[in-house]
């Protein structure tokens, strides 16, 4: 043990000592959920004292040692097991038996980023990474309907699924909304989504919106000969209304696979997310992360990272979650954050900021586990007929300021095409409207697949040429379009 660590241990009181073990023999033995926090205490505590207080508050403890604890309750103590004093990093291990055995993600987050974010003796507490043991993964749902299932339905492979967010996000009537969806599908797009505030507004009644979207989809499918998907926001004030909206969609005559359920996961809550996953395992569950920036932005001292949010979404069983544009679009986010998160929810094994996460439920040295790692690395489908071996993938959904010119740059940063892109103004701001904007997006994707420079490809594709001309303008017209997308 390092000298400075020994000195810090001497500063702990009896209660704090129960929440630290810097010689924890095997944190990855399956008993623990592991975390790494960036922690800066105020002047009243040193970093180890503060870390033990965080471990106590987020597991069994309170401000003082209590007389009601038992030998067994002490076994449920979270333990500080590693420190990096130069970077103010602390590693805390949580016995996962602490958590609701019903596979309850809300319960975990209540522990590890619940009350602790309000502790007045802590100036900074940011959860940077989390690790789930294979034993723990067994207790949680994981995704059921995946991007692979959507690809099969759409018959779309080897490229991103091309989608849009209807814009303006609010103010269109039900018929106007369906018209925009039709134009995008007719222009060649695959996927249309409600935006995060879509509900049952007086100018756009939910039931009419659903009926009209069904008619618009039917017309587009008939004209193009291609399947289409629409993601409906089912977030609601209460459980009954949420389920009523889901059932309304299911009973509207949509073909299975042609619709997804979007839930505002941060604001509606993890209980709503997991309710949808369990009630509708045959539907793509679309997690919109509105509000996440309050926790995830790097400059925010309290909260958790995009990686942590995305890993918990996979654990909860969502089919896809927005993961950011890695600095290519308008939203805050860098490749080291957004791309790492995307890869961690897609892959069987992936390196996070601190942990290498295996999503396997069988021993890593098992011959079949090794085969899964190999097949996943070369982009083969995995865990279709053998889902007991691991947790299925979760799809990154990419939106926020992208346009056809930025599709290839994002793919290059992402280093794969296993995602859904949902462009807003990047489609609807096209000088000739949504249909031409969708066609331009399809043409940009064709150029990528054919390995032809986008400007060269545009010479024979007028919609793409117009998009390039428009989005190359600086800065007024594009800024107006981006402001329209935000509003």
N, C-alpha and C positions, 0 to 999 in steps of 0.2 A: 504494500500500500504506500502511496506517495506521502511524503512528509507533510505537505500542506493539507492532505485529506485527514491525516491523523490529528492535526491541529484543529481542523474544523469539527471533527467528531467530539473533541473535548468541550466544545461550546454547547453541546446539546443537553437539554434537560431530560429527565426520565421519560416523559411522554414522547418527546421527539425521537429518542433513541429507538423506540418501537417501530418507527417507520423508515428505517434505513438499514441496508445491508450492502456495503460496498464490496463484500466478498460473496455475493450471491452466486452459487456454484454453476448453475446452468439455467439462465433466464429463459432459454428457448426449449425447455423440457416439456412444454405443452400445458403447464399450469397457469401461465400468465398471458395477459394482453400487455404488450410492451409499447411504451411511448417515449418520445423525446420532446422536451419543452425548451424553448428559449425563455429563461427566467431572469428577471432583474428585480431584486427586492428593494424596499426602501431602506433608509439608513438605520432602521432599528433591528434589522436581521442580516446575518450573512447568508450566502447563497444556500448552504446546506440546511441551516435553520429554516429558511423559507421553503426549500424543497420538501422538507419533512412536514411542514404545515400544509403544503399543497397535497402531499400524499395522504395525510390524515383526513383533511376536509373532503377529499375525493374518494374516500373509502369508508373507514369505520369511525373516524375520530371527530373530535370537537376541539374547543380551545384548551381545555384542561383534561388531564387523565381522569377518567371516571371510574367509580367503584363497581359499576355494573358490568364491566367487560368480563369475558370468560376466556379460558384457554383456547376454545374454538374460535371465538370472535377475533382473537389476536391473529389467528391464521389467515384471516381475511384482510389484514392490513396491506395497503399498497406499500411498496418498498422502493426507496431511492437506491438504485444499484450502480450508478455510474455518474461521473461529473466531468465536465470540461470547463475549467475555471477561466480559461482565456476567452472562450466564446460564450460564457454564461449558459451552458447547456446542461440539462439534467435529464437522466433516464429514469423513468418510474415504471415498475412492474405491478400490474393489477391482477390478483387472482381472479380469473374469469368466472369463478363460481360466485363472485359477488353479484353477477348480473342476472336479471330476469331470465330464467331458463326457457322462456317462450320465444327465444330468438329476437329479443326486443332491442333494436338499435337505439331507440329513444332513451332507454334505460342506461345504456352505456354512456351516451353523451351527457346525460344528467350527472353522472359521476365525474367524468374526466374533464369536461369543459362546462360544468354547471356552476355551482356556487363559487368554485375556485376563481372564476373570472372576476368576481366581485370582492375579493379579499383586499382590504385596505393597506395591508403591509406589502403588497406586491405591486410594482410599477409596470412590469412587463410579464405576461404569461401567454405564450403563443405555442400551441401544439403543432409541431413541425412534421411529425411522422408517427405512424402507428403500425404495429405488427400483430397479425392474428395467427395463432397456432392452428395447425390442421385439426386438432381436437376441438378447438373453438368453432372453426368453420362448419363443423358437422351440425352445430346447433342453430345455424342461421340459414335463411331461405336461399339467398343468391338469386340471380336472374333466372327466369324460366323462358320467356320469349325474347330472343336476342336479335341482333342485327343480321345474323345468319338466316334466321327465319324470315325476316323482312326481305332479305336479298332473294330468297327462294320465291316468295310471293311476287316480287316485282320482276324477277328474272334479270337482276342487275348484279353483275360481278365485276371485279377488277377495276372498279372506280368508286368514288364516293357516291352516296345517295344524294341526289341534287334536290334541295328543298328551298322553301321560302317561308318567311313570316309575312302574313298579310299586313300591308301598311296602307294608310295610317292605322296604327294599332287600335285606335278607338275612333268612333264616329261614323263608321259605315253601317248602313242598314243590313239586315240579314241577306237581302237580295244582292246588295252591292258587294258584300263580303264574298258570297258564293260566286259572283261574276269574276272577281279577282282570282279566286282559287281556280275557276275554270280556265281563265286566260293562261295562268302559269302551267297548268297541266297540258293544255292544248299546245303550248309552246315547247313542250318536251320535258317539263319537270316531273319529278317523281313524288314529292312529299310537300304537303302544305300543313302549316301549324297555326293554331290560335296563338296569339301572344299572351303574355303572363297575366294581364288584367281582364282578359275576355271572360264574361260571365253572362248574366241575364239582364243586360241593360235595357231600358225602355225603348231605345231606338233600334235595338238588335236582339229581339226575343230569342232566347236560347233554342226553343223548340223549332222555330222557323229557320234559324241558322242551320240546325242539324238537317232538317228536311231539304233545304235548298242546296246545301253542300252535297247531299246524296244525289240530287238531280244533276248538279254540275259535274260531279265525278262520273256518273253514268254517261253523260254526254261526251266528256273528254275521253273516257275509255273506249267508247264506240268509235269515235273519230280517229284516235291514235292507235288503237289496237294494243295499248299498253296498260297494265295495271297501275293504279294510283293509291296513295295513302294520305289520310288526313289525321292530324293529331288534335284532339278536342280537349280543351281545358275543362276538367271536371272539378276543379277546386271549388269549394262551397262553404257556406256558413256552418253547416252541420253535417254529420254522417249521413242522415237520411237523404238530404238534398244531393250530396255527392253521388250516392248510389243511384238515386233517381235519374241523374244525368247519365250515368254509365248505362243504365238499363234503357233509357230513351235512345241512346246511340245504338245499342245492340239490337233494339227492336225496330230500328228505322229501315232495315233491309240491307244494310251494308254487308258485303261479303267478308267473311272472316279473313283477317290479315289486312283489310283496307282501312282500318282505323286504329288509332292509338289513344291512350288516355294520358293527358298531360296533367301533372300535379305540381303546384307551386310548393316544392318540398320544404323550403325554409319557413315560409309564412303559414302554410297549411299544417305543416308538422309531419314528423316521422311516422306518427300513428296513421295518418291519412295515406302516406306512401305505402306502408306495409299492409294496410287494409286492401289497397288496390292490388298489390302483388299477390296476396293470398286469395282474394275473391276472383281475380281475373288472370290466372296464370297463362292463359292463351292469348293475352293482349300485350302489345308493346307498351310498357309503362315508362313514360317520358317525364323525367325530373327536371323541371325548370328551377334554377337556383336563385331566383329573385331575392335580393336581400343578403346574398352571401358576402358581398364586399365589406359589410360591417364586421365580418369575422376574418376574411381571407386576404384583404389587401396587405401587401408587405409592410406598408408604413403603419398599419394598425398594431399597437403593442399587445392587444388582447385578442384571443380567438384561436383560429386554426387555419391551416393552409388549404389551398385548392386540392392538393393531394389527399389530405385527410378527409375532406368532404367527399371527394370522389370515391375513395376506398370504402367509406361507410355506405355510400349509395349502392355500391356493388354488393356489399354485405347484406343490405336491406332487400336486395333483389330487384332494383330498377333495371329496365332494359337499356336505358340511355340517360346520360346527364350532360348538361352543358359544361364544357371544360375550358373555354376561352380560346382566343385566336392567337395566342403566343406572340402578341405584339404586332401581328400583321394587320389586324383590324383596329377598331376604335377603342376597344375595351382595355383596361389595365391588365397586364399579364405578360410574362416573359417565357421563352421556351423552357428554361430550367424549371419553371413552375407548371405551365399548362401542358407541355408535351410530356413531362414526367407523369403528370396525373393521367393523361390520356393513355399512355402506355401501361400504366399500372392497372387500369381497369379493363384493358383489352387482353393482356397477356396472361399466360399460365404462371410464369415467373417473371418478375420485373424488379429492377432496382429503384427504390424510392430515394428520398433525401438521405436517409440513414439506414434503412432496412431493405433487405432483399425479400420481397413478399412472394411466397409460393401460395397459389390458390388451390393447391392440391389437398385432398383429404386422405391420401394414401402416402406411405413413406416415400421420401424423396429418392431413396436408393432402389425403390421397386423398379423392375424392368419396364413395366407399363408406364410408370411416371416418367422415366427417361424418354420413352417413346413419345409421350405427350409433349414434353418440352421440345423435342426435335421437330415434331409436326407443327407445333404452334409457331416455331421460329421460321418455318418456310411457308407460313400462311395457309396451312391445311385446316379444314374444319376439325374441331376436337370436341369432346364431351357431348356428342350427339347420342350415341348408343350406350355410353358408359358414364353417365352423369354422376354416378356415385364416386368417381375418382377425383372430382374437383368441382369448383364453383365456376359456373359459366361466365362468359365475358359480358361486360357492360360497354355500351357504345358511346364514344365521345360524340357530342352534338356541338357543332361549331357555328357560332353566329356572332354578329356584332361588327358592322363596318366592312364586311367583305364584298367584293364585286368580281365579275369574271376575270379581270386582270390579276386578281390576287389569289385565284384558285391554285395555280401551280406553285407560287411561292409558299403558300401554306402547306401544300402536300410535301414539298421539299423539306420543310422544317419538321413536319409530322413524321416523315419517312415511311408513310404508308397511306392507303386510301380507305382504311376501315373506319369511316365516320360518316355522319350525316351533316351536310352543310346547309344552313338555313339563312339565305341572304334576303335582306329586306330591301332597303333602298338600292342595293346593288343589282336588283332585278327591276323594281317598280319605277326607278328613276330613269330608266332607258328612254331616250327621246321619243321612241315609238310605242312606249307603254310596256305593260307586264308581259304580254305574249312574246314580243320581240326580245324583252329582257331575259325571259326564260330560254329562248332559243340561243341567245348570245352565251348564256351560261353553259348550255349543252355543247355549243361549238367550242368554247374554251376547254371543256373537258375532253372533247374529241382531239383537239390539238395536243393536249397533254398525252393522251393515250397513243397518238401517232408520232409523238416525239417531234412535232413540228413547232417552230417558234410561233407564238400566238399572233404576232403581227403579220407573219407570212401567211398563216392560215386565214387571217381576216381578209386577205385580198380577194378570196372567192366566197366569203361569207359576210354579207352586208350587215346582218344584225350584230355580229361580233365587232366589225369595223366601227360601227356607230357607238358601241359600248366603249371601245378603246378610246375613241375620239372624245367622248363625253367624260369618262373617268380620268382622262389625262389632263383635263382642264384644271388649272390652279388659279385661285383656290375657290372662287365664289360659288360656282354652280354645284360643285361637289359638296362644299360645306353646307349649302342649302339642303341638298339631298340627305346628307347625314343628319342634319337637325330634324328634318322631317321623319327620318327613321326613328330617332330617339323619342319623338313626341307621339 
